[in-house]
Each structure stands twice: as C-alpha cells, then as structure tokens.
C-alpha cells in the first residue's frame, strides 16, 4: 500500500491511498462469497454459481461496491495510523478513483487535520469576580425543592383540573380530519402548565373533570419540526382518565427529621446553607475555569476546519441520544415533545462543539508550551481515583486497561490537560 498527502486550505488534506491488486482480488472473492447466495443463473442452484460465471453474466463490476467496502476501512485506518505526522480530526470523505479487477485499488479520503494554535496570553488572565454568597432566598428555594421532591401524588376525584395538576390522558390528533403520525398517546401523564405540549393545549384542559372527553383545538407553530404539520390547525380528541396532584408536606421539625439527620427545622436550614455554600464554591471554580479558558481562546488564533466541528457535533448528538435512551426516551420522541428536528438539534449543538474543540486546543497548546509531563506516581493516583469513582477494584481496572496504549495515553493526556487548567486558574486575576 502507499499514501500520498495533499495539503488543502483551512487545515484540510486529501489522502490518496493505493492498495495492491492482490488485495483487490481477495476482496472481490470475499464479495462473491457474501453475495453468491443471492445470484440466479440458469442451470445452477443458488449459492453454487461459480464466480467467473457471475462475472461473465453481470460483469465484474457486480462485486466492486462490496469489495470497496471491504478494502477501505482497513486500508484507511492502517495508513493514517502509520503516518505519524498526520493528526486526523474528522471522519473521512471517501471517493473511489480506481477499482478494476487485476489493477491496484486507488481511493481518496478528504479529512480535517488538527489545526496549529497561536497561543495568546494564558498567565495572569483577568476575569470578573464570581459571587459565592448564599442568600436566605437561595436557602428557601432549596428547601422548597426538597419539599416538592417529598410531595405525595394523590388522585383527585372531587374537583376539576387546575394548573399544576398531572392529567392522565388518552389523545389522538387530526389535521383536516385525518389522524397524523405520532399524534396518539394513551394514559399520558401531562403536567398542566409545563408547556410540554403545543401552545394552548394544556390551557384547554383546565376545568375538565375525570372521564370528560374534550375537543382541543390548537395550531402547530410555524417552525414545528414536522414540515407537513407546521402552521396547521389541529384537533385533538382527548379523554381525561385521572387527575393527580401533589400534596406538599408541612415545613416543620418533623419534615426536617424525615429529610435530614437533624431534629429541628433551624438545624436543617443551617445545614442547607452550608451545603449550598460548598456547591456555590464548586460552581464558582467551574465558572472561573470556563471564564479563563474563554479569555485565552479570544487571545489565541486557530483555524478550525468545518469537518472537525461536524465530527464533534455528531459525537455530541450521539452521546445525547444515548443518555436519552438510558432514560427510556428515543431521540424521535424528544423531537416530538420539543418541536425540534435533527437539523435544528444538530445546529443547536454546533456552538458547543466548537467551544469544546477550542478549549481542548488551547489547553493542549499550554501543555506543550509548559512541557508538562506525568509521573508514574501521578498516573497511579489517577487510576486509584478512577477505580474509586467507578466502584471497581484497582487491580480489575488495571487488568481492564491492560496493554491498551490508547487508553493509557488518554489518561495521561487528561492529566496533562488538568495541569494546564490548574496553572491558568491559579494565575488568573479577578477584577
């Protein structure tokens, strides 16, 4: 195999990769093995047609697409890994140049390369002072939140729906008299006043009673994610199955003893204040880090390729989808509730993806400028921390990492980045 690199504008590059003819022959054979059961030739049973016969009838090109899919991943990965001076930071855009039986296979991969950083001032950066005072109002809000968390949900039978209730409803939506996809639900818990449904939907349920059947008339927003529904009036047939409300506990000494280790409300309140102070200090530390990094980014120069941002954005979307899935919600359901679609959601993620890239690049530049290294003792201590947080035995963690050089380097790199963060925060000056 061989690799040629052509540097393009904006830290992009075109990689031309050539694979030997013998590997092409083998890939075509594998493509034949994969597809022979689907090929029909008169006089032969399915799966028994010789490769030469299929190629004669359909042309050798019949196996080219699958052969390319067999060749490209390994060839691309091997060449990029062996090219030590290349730091590819995006998914490749593949284009097949030559694929013909008996000849070398040639394809190109357009990729983004990690951009160089012209680092600005990073020591003694000035930032605004961050307030860490805990007020009585802060304490009241936290106690109220705990009160809400300990509320009992009771079924209401003697009154109609009011704001704040949870209505258990069956519903089906119609546009121009026709039911539309995704507009039906059974025993759905709708919190009145949450704004989770189309504007105007929840208001029309206020005053309705259990077992009432209601016609709810609404208009989809102009920017609704489903283009065929956007801006259109809709009728929802709704049945109220049940009304539920929260019954809040009294804020007294009994409440304090149930939600904490303290016997009185005064002691509990003091503890809440103390915990909020610790929380605000941590938040202030995080905000300070963000503010310092943002100031350094503004004072630095880097030309980030769009493909790099695309890849980071896609990774963040996939991570979000996995988190939703762990909560029993699909991305499609999330879009239905929020009025977003994949395009809008991806666009929302993009600024965060760019910020994440910028932050990492300047911190890596600081690591390089300061020549930070990680000692064996620091590495061992980090493994102990990871094991503790993961509730895993240290020996098991080491066994899991094993000889994974990539995994080890990730831990080492993260430790170096943390050293860079510590340095810039310790040297920052509050205005």
N, C-alpha and C positions, 0 to 999 in steps of 0.2 A: 504494500500500500504506500501511497505518497500523499503529502499535504502541501498545498500552496496557499499562502495567505496574502490577500489583497486588502490593505487598509482603506477604508472608506471615510466619508465625512462623519462628524458627530460621534466619533468613537464606535463606529460600526466596522465590520470586516466581512469579507466574503472568503470563505474557506472552500477550496476546490480539492475534493478528495477522490483519489483514484484507487480502485480495487482490482486486483489481478483477475484475469479471465478464468483461471481455475476455480476461484471462489464463486464467480458468476455461474459457472456450470453446476457447481454444487447447490447453489441457491435455487436455480431453476429446477434441479432434480427434487429438492425439498418442496418447491411449489407444486410440482407434479404430484408428489405423494399426498400432499394436502388436498388436491382437487380431483384426483383421478376418479374418486367415487361419484362425482357429480357429472362426469363426462359420458355422453352416449355416442357410440359409434356402431353402425350396423355390423352384426356378426360377432360382436364382443359383449360379454357380460359387463355390467357396470363395475368399475374398480379393477377390471382386468385389461383395460385398453393400454397397449404399450405407449410410452412417452412419444416415441418417434411417430406413431400413427396419429396421435392427437395433434402434434405439431404440424404434421402434413395436412391434416384436415382444417385446423383452425389457425395455423400459422404459429411460429414460436412465440409471438407476442402475447399469446394467451396466458403465459406464465410470468410475464415481465413484471406486472404490478406487484404480485405476491413476492417475487424474487427480490424486488427493490425493497419491500418492507422487511424482508429477512436480512438483507445486507446493510441497510442504512444505520440502524441503531448501534450495532456493534462497531462498525467502521467509524462512525462519527465519534462515539464515546472513546474509542482507543486513540484516535488521532488527537482529540482535544486533551486527553489525559497526558499523552506523551509530549505535547507541545507546551513545555514548561513556561514559556514566555507569554502564553495566552491565558488571560483570565476572562472566560466567557461568563456573562451575567444575564443571559436571556435564553429562551427557547429558540432553537434554530428554525429559520425559514428555508425549507428544503426545495431544491429544484434539480430534477434529473437532466443531465446533459447528454449522457450516452449510456444506453443499455441495449446490448445486442449480443446474441449468442456467439461465443468464440472471441469476444473482444473484452477489453477492460471496461469496468463499470465506472463512470465518472458522474459525480453529483456535486452540487454546491450547497453550502449552508451559510446563510446570512445571519450573523449574530452580533449582539452588542458586546463590547469589551468594557471591562471595568475602567472608568474614566480616571485620569490623574486629578489630584486635588492641589490647588494652590492655596495652602493653609494661611488663614489670616491670624490675627491676634487671638491667642487662646489662654493666656495667663493674665490675671488681673482684669477679667471682663466685668463690666459694670452692669448690674441688673437692679430692678425695682425691689424694694424690701417687701417680703411676703408676710402678711398678717397671720399670726397664730393664736390670737386672743380667742378664748371661749366665752361667749356671752350667755346670759340667762335664757335668751331666746333659742340659742343652739341646744341648750340642755332640754328645754321644753319640747323642741322638735324631736329630739332623740327619744325622750320618754313617750311622746305621742306615737312615734313609730313602733316602739315596743308594745304600747297599748293596742295598736292596730294588729300587730303580729299575734297577740294573745287573745284577740276577739273570738267569740264563738259565732259560728254561722248557724242561724236558725231559720227554719221555714216559716214564712208569714202566710196566714190564712184569713186574717180579719181586715185586710186593707189592700189598696191598690199599689202598684209600682210607684216608687218615688226615686229621686236622684240618689245615687249611691248604692241602690239595691243591685243584686245579681238576679237577672231574669233568665230562667232556663227555657229556651225557646226552640221550637221547630220553625224552619223558614225555607221558602223557596222563592227565587226571584224570576221575574218575567220582564222582557223587553218586547214591546209590540205584541204582547200576548204569547210570546214563545219563551219557554224556560231556557236559561243560558247556563253554560258550563261553569261549575264552581260556585253557583248561586244557591246551593241547597245545603242545609245542615239539620241535624237532629239533636235535641236536648243540649243545645249550645249554651254555655254559661256566659251571658253578655252583661258586663258591668255597666250599668246606666251612668252616663257621664264620663266614661273612659275615653270616648272619642275613637274607639277602635273600629267602628263601622262607618259606613258612608255618612257624611254630614246630614243631620236631620232624622236619621233612622231611630236613634235612641230616644230622642225627644218625643216621638210619636207613641212610644210605649208607656210613657209616664201617665198614670191614671188608669191603666188597664189592670184587670184582675186575673187571677188564676183561671185557666180554661178559656179565657177570651180568645177569639180569633180576630185578627186585626189585619187590615189592608194598610201597608206602609208605603207611601209614595215618596220617592226620592229621585234626585238627578245625579248621575255619576259625574264626578269632577271632569273638567275638560282635559286634564293631564293624567287621567286614570290609566293604569298600566295596560289594561286590555283595550286596544285601539277600537275594537268593534262596539265597546260599551261607553267609551269616553264621551261625556256630554249628553248622554241619552237619558230620558226619563225611564224609571223602572218601578214596577210594582212588586212588593214582597208580600207574599201570603205568610202571615206569622201566627203561630199558636203559642200562648203563654202556658207552659206546663207547670211552672212552680216559681214562687218568688222567695228569694232568700235575702236576709240582711245580717249585718254584723252587729253583735251585741258586745259593746266595749266594757271591759272590767273597770271598776272604780279605781281611781289613783289614790290608794291609801296604803297603810302599812302592810296589809295582807297582800296586796299586789306586789309590793317591794319584796316581801319574803318569798313569793312564788317565782319571781323572775330573776332573783339575785340571791347572794349569800347573806344579805343584810335584813335586819328585822324592822327597820323603820324607813319611811319614805325619805327622811332627811339624809340618812346614811347612803341610801341608794342613789339619791340625787348627787351627792358628793362624788361617789364612785363614777357615775356617768360623766361628770365634769372632768374627772381625772383621765378617764379613757378617751374622751373627746380631745383633750389636750394632747395626748400621745398620738392620736390619729391625725390631728392637725399638724403636728410636728413632722410626721412621716409624709403627709401630703405636701407640706412646705418643702421638704427635702426633694421630693419628686418634681415639684414645680420649679424649684431652683435649678435642678439638673436640666429640665426642659428649657428654661429661660437662658441658661448659659450656653447650651448647645445651639439654640436658635440664634443667639448673638454671634457665635463662632461661624455658623453657616452663612449668615449675612455678610460676614467679613472675609469669607473664603470664596474661591472660584472653582467651579466644576461644570463640565458639560455632560449632563446625564442623558444617555440615549433613550429615546422613547420606548424602544423594545425592552429595555431594562425595567422601566416603570410598568410596562404592560405585564411583564412576568411577575413582578412583585404584587401588582394589583390582583392578578389571577390567583396567586398563592393566598392572599388575604381573603378573597372571596371564598375560596375552597375551605380555608380554616373556619370562616364564619358559618359556612354550610354544615361543617362537621359539628360545630358547637350547637347549632340548632337541632341537628339530628339527635345529638345526645339528650336533648330535652324533648324529643318526640315530635319535632316540627320539621317539615321539609322547607326548602327554600321557596318552592312554589306557594305553599300555604302562607309563608311570611310575606311574600309579594302581594297575595290577595288581601291580607289584613292591612298592609301599609300603603297599598296603591302604587308600589314600585314595580319595575320590571328589571330584567337582568342588565339592560343597558344603563338605566338610571342608577341602579345599585352599584354597578361597576364604576360609574362616573363619580359617585359619592366616595368610593373607596380610594380613588386615584390620588387625591391630595395627600392622604395619609401614607400611601405607598411611597410617594415622592419624598415626604418628610422622613420616613424610615430609612430610605436609601441615603439621603443627605446626611442624616445623623451618623449612620454607620461609616460612611466615607470619611467624614471629618475626624471621627474618633480613631479610625484606623490610621489616618494621617498623623494624628498626635502620637499614637503608639510608635509609629515609625520614627517620628521626629525625636521622641524621648528615648528610643531604643529600649522599650520595656521588654523584660523577659520574665518568665515564670519559673520559680524554683520547684524542685521535687516536693519540698515541704508544702508549698502553696498549692500544688496540684493535689497532693494527698488530702489536705484540709478541705479543698473544694469537693473532692469525692465523698468525704465524710458528711459534708453539708447536703449534697445531693441525695445520699443514701438516707439521711435522716428525714428530709422533706418527702422522699418517695416511700418512706416506711419500708425500706429494703435493707437487708444486711449488707455491710460494706463488702464482704467477700463475694456476695452474689452480684453486686454491682460491678466489681472488678472483673468477675467471670463473664458478665454480660458484655462489657466493653471489649474484653479480650485483646485481640490483636488488631482491633478496628482503628487504624491510624487516623481515619477521617473523624471518628467520634472523639478520639483523644485530642486531635488538633482543634476541634470545635470548642472543647472545654478550655484548652489553653488560650485560644483566641478570645473567648469570652472573658477570661481572667485579665488578659491584657487590656481589653476594652474597659473593664471595670477600673483598672488602674488609671486609665486616661480620664474616666469620669471623675474619679476621686481627686485627681490632680486639678482639673479645671474648676470643680466646685470649691475645693479648699482655697483656691487662689482668687475666686470671684469676690467682687466687692459690691455690697448693697448700697444703693443710692438713698 
